[in-house]
Amino acid sequence: MNTEHYTRYEKARIIGARSLQISMGAPVLIDDMNTDSLYLAKKEYTLGIIPITVKRELD
């Protein structure tokens, strides 16, 4: 995943969706003792390991 090509709205949606997944019990993909789901989602995003893709329609 290349994080350079996402708009700020896509970034917010990706992090929000991943944070919700973590808070609902999804496995965390990084080794961190922090339990804050938003923090973990942001860290996963910066590392580029969030298993979420964005589909765009081409006009």
N, CA, C and O atoms as a GROMACS GRO file, in nm:
protein
  236
    1MET      N    1   0.085  -0.118   0.000
    1MET     CA    2   0.000   0.000   0.000
    1MET      C    3   0.089   0.124   0.000
    1MET      O    4   0.181   0.135   0.080
    2ASN      N    5   0.060   0.214  -0.089
    2ASN     CA    6   0.135   0.339  -0.095
    2ASN      C    7   0.050   0.451  -0.038
    2ASN      O    8  -0.051   0.489  -0.098
    3THR      N    9   0.090   0.506   0.074
    3THR     CA   10   0.008   0.606   0.144
    3THR      C   11   0.018   0.745   0.083
    3THR      O   12  -0.052   0.835   0.128
    4GLU      N   13   0.104   0.765  -0.016
    4GLU     CA   14   0.122   0.898  -0.073
    4GLU      C   15   0.007   0.940  -0.164
    4GLU      O   16  -0.009   1.059  -0.189
    5HIS      N   17  -0.071   0.847  -0.214
    5HIS     CA   18  -0.171   0.880  -0.314
    5HIS      C   19  -0.314   0.885  -0.261
    5HIS      O   20  -0.407   0.885  -0.341
    6TYR      N   21  -0.333   0.890  -0.132
    6TYR     CA   22  -0.467   0.899  -0.076
    6TYR      C   23  -0.500   1.044  -0.041
    6TYR      O   24  -0.414   1.120   0.004
    7THR      N   25  -0.626   1.082  -0.064
    7THR     CA   26  -0.669   1.215  -0.021
    7THR      C   27  -0.685   1.214   0.130
    7THR      O   28  -0.684   1.107   0.193
    8ARG      N   29  -0.699   1.330   0.188
    8ARG     CA   30  -0.715   1.334   0.335
    8ARG      C   31  -0.845   1.269   0.378
    8ARG      O   32  -0.854   1.218   0.490
    9TYR      N   33  -0.946   1.270   0.290
    9TYR     CA   34  -1.074   1.206   0.323
    9TYR      C   35  -1.060   1.054   0.318
    9TYR      O   36  -1.117   0.983   0.402
   10GLU      N   37  -0.987   1.003   0.220
   10GLU     CA   38  -0.963   0.860   0.213
   10GLU      C   39  -0.879   0.815   0.332
   10GLU      O   40  -0.906   0.710   0.390
   11LYS      N   41  -0.779   0.893   0.368
   11LYS     CA   42  -0.696   0.860   0.483
   11LYS      C   43  -0.780   0.853   0.610
   11LYS      O   44  -0.766   0.759   0.688
   12ALA      N   45  -0.867   0.951   0.630
   12ALA     CA   46  -0.953   0.953   0.749
   12ALA      C   47  -1.046   0.832   0.750
   12ALA      O   48  -1.069   0.773   0.856
   13ARG      N   49  -1.100   0.796   0.635
   13ARG     CA   50  -1.191   0.682   0.626
   13ARG      C   51  -1.118   0.550   0.653
   13ARG      O   52  -1.171   0.463   0.722
   14ILE      N   53  -0.999   0.537   0.598
   14ILE     CA   54  -0.920   0.415   0.619
   14ILE      C   55  -0.884   0.399   0.766
   14ILE      O   56  -0.902   0.292   0.823
   15ILE      N   57  -0.832   0.506   0.826
   15ILE     CA   58  -0.792   0.498   0.967
   15ILE      C   59  -0.913   0.474   1.056
   15ILE      O   60  -0.907   0.395   1.151
   16GLY      N   61  -1.025   0.542   1.026
   16GLY     CA   62  -1.147   0.523   1.105
   16GLY      C   63  -1.200   0.382   1.096
   16GLY      O   64  -1.239   0.322   1.196
   17ALA      N   65  -1.202   0.328   0.975
   17ALA     CA   66  -1.252   0.191   0.956
   17ALA      C   67  -1.162   0.090   1.027
   17ALA      O   68  -1.211  -0.004   1.091
   18ARG      N   69  -1.032   0.109   1.016
   18ARG     CA   70  -0.938   0.017   1.082
   18ARG      C   71  -0.947   0.029   1.233
   18ARG      O   72  -0.938  -0.071   1.304
   19SER      N   73  -0.964   0.151   1.282
   19SER     CA   74  -0.978   0.172   1.426
   19SER      C   75  -1.102   0.099   1.480
   19SER      O   76  -1.099   0.038   1.587
   20LEU      N   77  -1.211   0.106   1.404
   20LEU     CA   78  -1.333   0.036   1.443
   20LEU      C   79  -1.311  -0.115   1.444
   20LEU      O   80  -1.355  -0.184   1.535
   21GLN      N   81  -1.242  -0.165   1.342
   21GLN     CA   82  -1.213  -0.308   1.337
   21GLN      C   83  -1.133  -0.352   1.460
   21GLN      O   84  -1.163  -0.454   1.521
   22ILE      N   85  -1.032  -0.273   1.495
   22ILE     CA   86  -0.948  -0.307   1.611
   22ILE      C   87  -1.031  -0.304   1.739
   22ILE      O   88  -1.018  -0.392   1.824
   23SER      N   89  -1.115  -0.202   1.753
   23SER     CA   90  -1.196  -0.191   1.875
   23SER      C   91  -1.298  -0.303   1.887
   23SER      O   92  -1.343  -0.336   1.997
   24MET      N   93  -1.335  -0.363   1.772
   24MET     CA   94  -1.430  -0.474   1.774
   24MET      C   95  -1.361  -0.610   1.786
   24MET      O   96  -1.428  -0.714   1.780
   25GLY      N   97  -1.228  -0.610   1.803
   25GLY     CA   98  -1.159  -0.735   1.830
   25GLY      C   99  -1.072  -0.789   1.718
   25GLY      O  100  -1.019  -0.900   1.731
   26ALA      N  101  -1.057  -0.716   1.610
   26ALA     CA  102  -0.971  -0.763   1.501
   26ALA      C  103  -0.826  -0.768   1.549
   26ALA      O  104  -0.787  -0.689   1.635
   27PRO      N  105  -0.747  -0.859   1.496
   27PRO     CA  106  -0.608  -0.868   1.539
   27PRO      C  107  -0.528  -0.745   1.496
   27PRO      O  108  -0.545  -0.693   1.386
   28VAL      N  109  -0.442  -0.699   1.585
   28VAL     CA  110  -0.356  -0.584   1.557
   28VAL      C  111  -0.234  -0.635   1.480
   28VAL      O  112  -0.177  -0.738   1.515
   29LEU      N  113  -0.195  -0.562   1.376
   29LEU     CA  114  -0.089  -0.609   1.287
   29LEU      C  115   0.049  -0.560   1.326
   29LEU      O  116   0.147  -0.588   1.256
   30ILE      N  117   0.060  -0.485   1.436
   30ILE     CA  118   0.189  -0.437   1.483
   30ILE      C  119   0.210  -0.482   1.626
   30ILE      O  120   0.115  -0.517   1.696
   31ASP      N  121   0.334  -0.482   1.668
   31ASP     CA  122   0.368  -0.521   1.804
   31ASP      C  123   0.380  -0.394   1.888
   31ASP      O  124   0.484  -0.329   1.889
   32ASP      N  125   0.272  -0.360   1.959
   32ASP     CA  126   0.269  -0.239   2.042
   32ASP      C  127   0.181  -0.266   2.163
   32ASP      O  128   0.076  -0.329   2.151
   33MET      N  129   0.223  -0.220   2.277
   33MET     CA  130   0.150  -0.246   2.401
   33MET      C  131   0.033  -0.149   2.421
   33MET      O  132  -0.050  -0.170   2.510
   34ASN      N  133   0.024  -0.044   2.341
   34ASN     CA  134  -0.083   0.053   2.353
   34ASN      C  135  -0.216  -0.014   2.319
   34ASN      O  136  -0.222  -0.099   2.231
   35THR      N  137  -0.324   0.024   2.389
   35THR     CA  138  -0.454  -0.037   2.365
   35THR      C  139  -0.552   0.058   2.296
   35THR      O  140  -0.666   0.020   2.270
   36ASP      N  141  -0.510   0.180   2.266
   36ASP     CA  142  -0.596   0.276   2.198
   36ASP      C  143  -0.609   0.239   2.051
   36ASP      O  144  -0.510   0.240   1.978
   37SER      N  145  -0.730   0.207   2.007
   37SER     CA  146  -0.749   0.158   1.870
   37SER      C  147  -0.716   0.265   1.766
   37SER      O  148  -0.665   0.232   1.659
   38LEU      N  149  -0.743   0.392   1.794
   38LEU     CA  150  -0.712   0.498   1.698
   38LEU      C  151  -0.560   0.514   1.683
   38LEU      O  152  -0.510   0.531   1.572
   39TYR      N  153  -0.489   0.508   1.794
   39TYR     CA  154  -0.343   0.516   1.789
   39TYR      C  155  -0.286   0.400   1.707
   39TYR      O  156  -0.198   0.420   1.622
   40LEU      N  157  -0.336   0.281   1.732
   40LEU     CA  158  -0.286   0.163   1.660
   40LEU      C  159  -0.318   0.173   1.511
   40LEU      O  160  -0.234   0.137   1.428
   41ALA      N  161  -0.437   0.219   1.477
   41ALA     CA  162  -0.475   0.233   1.337
   41ALA      C  163  -0.387   0.336   1.266
   41ALA      O  164  -0.346   0.315   1.152
   42LYS      N  165  -0.358   0.448   1.333
   42LYS     CA  166  -0.271   0.550   1.274
   42LYS      C  167  -0.130   0.495   1.252
   42LYS      O  168  -0.067   0.522   1.150
   43LYS      N  169  -0.082   0.418   1.348
   43LYS     CA  170   0.052   0.361   1.337
   43LYS      C  171   0.057   0.259   1.223
   43LYS      O  172   0.154   0.256   1.147
   44GLU      N  173  -0.046   0.177   1.212
   44GLU     CA  174  -0.052   0.082   1.101
   44GLU      C  175  -0.056   0.155   0.967
   44GLU      O  176   0.006   0.112   0.870
   45TYR      N  177  -0.129   0.265   0.963
   45TYR     CA  178  -0.138   0.343   0.839
   45TYR      C  179  -0.002   0.399   0.800
   45TYR      O  180   0.038   0.391   0.683
   46THR      N  181   0.070   0.455   0.897
   46THR     CA  182   0.201   0.513   0.866
   46THR      C  183   0.299   0.405   0.821
   46THR      O  184   0.387   0.431   0.739
   47LEU      N  185   0.285   0.285   0.873
   47LEU     CA  186   0.372   0.176   0.832
   47LEU      C  187   0.326   0.113   0.700
   47LEU      O  188   0.399   0.034   0.640
   48GLY      N  189   0.206   0.148   0.655
   48GLY     CA  190   0.157   0.097   0.528
   48GLY      C  191   0.114  -0.048   0.530
   48GLY      O  192   0.126  -0.119   0.430
   49ILE      N  193   0.062  -0.094   0.645
   49ILE     CA  194   0.025  -0.236   0.655
   49ILE      C  195  -0.124  -0.260   0.678
   49ILE      O  196  -0.164  -0.371   0.712
   50ILE      N  197  -0.206  -0.158   0.660
   50ILE     CA  198  -0.350  -0.176   0.678
   50ILE      C  199  -0.406  -0.254   0.559
   50ILE      O  200  -0.383  -0.216   0.444
   51PRO      N  201  -0.478  -0.362   0.586
   51PRO     CA  202  -0.530  -0.443   0.476
   51PRO      C  203  -0.660  -0.389   0.418
   51PRO      O  204  -0.760  -0.461   0.410
   52ILE      N  205  -0.660  -0.264   0.378
   52ILE     CA  206  -0.778  -0.199   0.320
   52ILE      C  207  -0.735  -0.133   0.189
   52ILE      O  208  -0.628  -0.071   0.181
   53THR      N  209  -0.817  -0.148   0.086
   53THR     CA  210  -0.786  -0.083  -0.042
   53THR      C  211  -0.895   0.017  -0.076
   53THR      O  212  -1.008   0.008  -0.026
   54VAL      N  213  -0.862   0.113  -0.159
   54VAL     CA  214  -0.956   0.216  -0.204
   54VAL      C  215  -0.980   0.194  -0.352
   54VAL      O  216  -0.886   0.186  -0.432
   55LYS      N  217  -1.107   0.184  -0.388
   55LYS     CA  218  -1.144   0.171  -0.529
   55LYS      C  219  -1.201   0.304  -0.575
   55LYS      O  220  -1.288   0.361  -0.510
   56ARG      N  221  -1.152   0.352  -0.687
   56ARG     CA  222  -1.200   0.479  -0.743
   56ARG      C  223  -1.257   0.453  -0.882
   56ARG      O  224  -1.207   0.370  -0.957
   57GLU      N  225  -1.361   0.527  -0.914
   57GLU     CA  226  -1.415   0.522  -1.049
   57GLU      C  227  -1.338   0.620  -1.136
   57GLU      O  228  -1.314   0.733  -1.096
   58LEU      N  229  -1.301   0.576  -1.254
   58LEU     CA  230  -1.233   0.664  -1.347
   58LEU      C  231  -1.336   0.730  -1.437
   58LEU      O  232  -1.418   0.662  -1.498
   59ASP      N  233  -1.332   0.860  -1.446
   59ASP     CA  234  -1.430   0.933  -1.528
   59ASP      C  235  -1.382   0.947  -1.670
   59ASP      O  236  -1.452   1.006  -1.752
   0.00000   0.00000   0.00000
